[in-house]
Every structure is written in C-alpha cells, then in structure tokens.
C-alpha cells in the first residue's frame, strides 16, 4: 500500500513539475510560470484538490455534509490544539536538542578520523548547534500556552 502512495505522489510531482504553472494569480504573486516554486505550488494545489475531492466523494457516499464535518472539527478543536502544541513544543524540540547534542559530540569525539573538518569549521558547526540547541531548549522548557475558550 505504501508503494502505491509513493508512486502516486511521484507521478503527481512529475505532472506538476511538467506544467510548473502557479495555480492562483493573487496568492502566488511574483512566481514566474516555469519556475521551481511554480511547480511546488502546483503540486500542493493538485494534492489538496485530490484530498478534497476524495473527502467530498466519501461524504456523498456516507451521507455527511461539510457542516457536519465543521461541527465535528469545532468540537475536537481544543483537544487537537493541545495535542499539536505538546507534539511541537515538547517532543519535536526534544528531538532537535538531541540531534544538536549528537552532532556536537560526534564532532568532538571523532577528531582522529581522516575526514573530519578543520578546527575553524568545527567551531562554527558547534556554535550553530549551540544556538539551535539553546532555542529548542528554551522553547521546550517554556510553559504550555493553553487558552481556555
């Protein structure tokens, strides 16, 4: 099944990069026809149109309307907001922090390898890891902003 999804997305990507036409004139102001960004916008447009069409067909088959879906999403909105906030603010930032620590430790402890970067590049990479790690730590340790209502 996952092979089908990969092939479908690959074909959709090829079609959108063949045309490379920005789908909306107002929303994509400054995007030239034939540019890579035009192809990316066309891919997103085609993907979301296919998803929306599939949902509309499923709604027609199973008998729910867009108002039913809107009410259902409004009911689950606060719960989904908390889950998304926890996943991004806590879990993703912890993963970014662990990646920064692993890169820094790998650079420092693998100095004997023949393909290690010079000390200047190592210091720059360590400073970048320190900055990104600091930002992710501050974001991860910040209290959750859960608004009631």
N, C-alpha and C positions, 0 to 999 in steps of 0.2 A: 504494500500500500504506500509506503514512504517513497518507493521508487517512482510510483505514478505521480506523486506530488512534486518530486524533484524534476521529473521530465516535463510536467505541466508548467511549472514555474520557469524552467529553462526555455521552453518554447514561447511562453509569454514574454520573457525577457528578449528573445531574439526578434519577435514580431515588433515589440515596442522600440527596440534599437534600430530596426529596419526603417520604421516610419520617422522616429525622432521628431514628432510634432508636439509642441506644448498644447495640452488639451484645453486650457482655458486662457483666453487672451488677457483678462483682467488680473487673474490670480498669478499668472506667470509673466508679469511684465518684465521685460528685459531679457527674456530667454529666447535665444535665436532658434529658428527652425533648423534642425540638423545638428544641434549641439548635444553633448552627452547629457546635460541636465534636462533637455527636452525629452530624451529617451527615458530618463529616470521618471520624470513626471508622467509620461505616457504609460509606463509600467505600473505606477501606483494607481493611475486612473483606471486602467484595464482591470487590475486586480480587485480594486474596490467595487467596480461595476459588476464583476462576476460574482463576488461575495454578496452584494446587494441583490442581484438577480436570483441567486440561489436562495437567499432568505425570503424573497418575495414569492418564489415558487413553493417553498416549504410552507409559507403562511397560507397560500391558496389551497394547498393540499390538506393541511391540518386544521384550517379554519380559524387562524388568529389574524388579527389586523395589526397595523402599525401602532394604533392606540393601545392595544393590549400589551405589546412589547414595550412601549413607552412607560406605561404604568408599572410593569414588572421591573424595568430598569430603575425607575424612580424609587421603588420600594427597596431595592437592593443597593442603591447608590451609596449611602453612608458606609455600609459594610464593605463594599468594594473599594471605597476610598481609603479606609483604614488598612485593608489588606495591601493595596498598592503602595501606600505610604510606608508600611513596615517593610515590604519587599525591597523597595528602592532605597529608603533611608537607612535601613539597618543591614539587610542581607547583602545587597549589592555593594554598599560601601565597605562592608567587612571583606568581601571578595577582592575589591580593589586594593584595600590595605594589605591583604595577604600577598597579592601579586607584587606590590611595591616592595614588601619585605623580602620576597623570594628573589626578585631581580637584584636588589641591593646585596643580599647575602651571596647570591651566585657570582656577582661581580667581584666581591671582596675575597671570597674563598677560592675562586678559580683563577687566581693571578698567575699560577705556574703554567697554565695551558698556553700553547704556542699562538693561538688565535685570539687572545684577549686584547681589548682595546688599550690604547695608551692611557697613562695616568690622567691626562687632561680630559680625555673623553670619559673616562671612568668617573671623574669628579663631576662632570656635567650631568652624566646619567644619574649619579647618586643624588645630586641636588634636585633634579627633576622628580626622582622617586620620592625624595623628602617632601617636596612641595605638594605633589599629588597625594601622598600618604597623609600629610597633615590635613589637607582639605577633607579627605574622606573620613579621617578620624574625628574632626570637629563636627562634620555632618552626622556621623554615626552616633556620637555621644550627645548630640542635641536632643532635647525632649521632643516627643511627637507633638505635632500641632493638630490635635483632634478637636475639630469645632463641632459643637452640638447644635444641629439645625442649621 
